[in-house]
Amino acid sequence: MRNGPTVLLMVLDAVGVTTLEYLLAHSARKVHLPHLCEMGLGTVLSEKLSDQAAPRPQAPLAVALTQASAYPDSTIGHREMVGVIDPRTYQLFPNGFPARVVRALEKEIGRGVMFNRMAGGMEAIDKNRELHEKTGRPILYASKCDPVLQLAMNEEIIPVREQHRIVDASFALALRMGVKITRAIGRSYVMRDGAVFRTPNRHDCTLPLEKPTLIGIARGRGVRTVSVGKAAELVGADFDDVIKLTDPKLLDPALGFRFVDRKNRDTNPYSIQGTINALIAARNISRPRGTFIFANCVDADSLFGHTRDVDGALRSIEEFDRMMPRITRLLAPGDMIMITADHGMEHREDYGYHSLEPVPMLASVMGAPFDLDLFRRGTLALAGYLAAQIFGCAEEYVETCALGNYLGRGRTGRPEGRK
């Protein structure tokens, strides 16, 4: 059996260039990222950090990309990687959602809501769960950093299927009313031994995908498309396979996974295991046109980013780096790996906020020189363009996704490291 090439795109959420420089500069210890540095990470970071991440000029591709879309958001960033550039801006709601929206929402879902403030998820639940559990009113809150409408609900009070209906109806209403959000999220939880425990039954509604992407183009060419983690939810495209692991029993003990969080709330180990599973399938199941795997690792964002946990974020990146050889050894000659980020994370006094900043793009074709064309102008859509060249659909990708303005003649030079 001879399969086509595999392209693996891995996203380290919120690990932008400026963010990583901040984390390394504020670390109280030596950080070890040997495999990311081997791919050229130090080349895109400030020379002042060369003791932590040494430049490697001979790396196949190590550049800092700027996002062409207007807003720093996980949905927007992931979509741009596969060809969707979104010029729209979105909105945070520091004072909660407008009264007219809340009134319409309550009418739409057939029950009252409560709270309606900007808050973190656990904060919103801790402050309101007792009243929610008495009244059955969902806890409505606005994200501190994402243009997102969120509803927290106890599964023992509102069944999961009803929760999903409420979230779907709320998002559809918000879009009709012109509320500038990218997602609505249902945060499902239960109480165990007096503590709040978030369940895997979270439900996301995402902006409708109004433009074509590499996913559809590749599928049309017979390429098997695989989402790992939240990639499918964020992009909103139809993948052939969706891998989203949550059960610790599904982690292969032989791979030596380590959890960074003291309560083992990390999700990166599950995304890495899912990626390994996808790579094994790409090698052992007939896929003559190849496989595109789109995986994301969210812990530097959702677990350690918004809480401004510098060491937690760095340790999660170190754990990713430590597991990289277990991933790359499953890639065959001619396969490609890309590692990038969807946005940055600005550490302010009160919270960590998504930031629009350059992100690393580290890429390598296994066992071959890197001889792919680049764009002349900055955009995360370069990830899709590189993958499209491997799959032989680059012209279709550029034309279908209207990326011609980013395409120059010939190959761009490799940028030098940041000063």
Buried (B, 14 or more C-beta within 10 A) or exposed (E): EEBBBBBBBBBBBBBBBBBBBBBBEEBEEEBBBBBBBBBBBBBBBBEEBEEBBBBBEEBBBBBBBEBBBBBBBBBBBBBBBBBBBBEEEBEBBEEBBEEEBBEBBBEBBEBBBBBBBBBBBEEBBEBBBEEBBEEEBBBBBBBBBBBBBBBBBBBEBBEBEBBBBBBBBBBEBBBEEEBBBBBBBBBBBBEEEEEBEBEEBBBBBBBEBEBBBBBBBBBEBEBBBBBBBBBBBBBBBBBBBBBBBEEEEEBEEEEEBEBBBEEEEBBBBBBBBBBBBBBEBBBEEEBEBBBBBBBBBBBBBBBBBBBBBBBBBBBBBBBBBBBBEBBBEBBEEBBBBBBBBBBBBBBEEEBBBBBBBBBBBBBBBBEEEBEBBBBEBBBBBBBBBBBBBBBBBBEBBBEBBEBEEBBEEEEEEBEEBBE
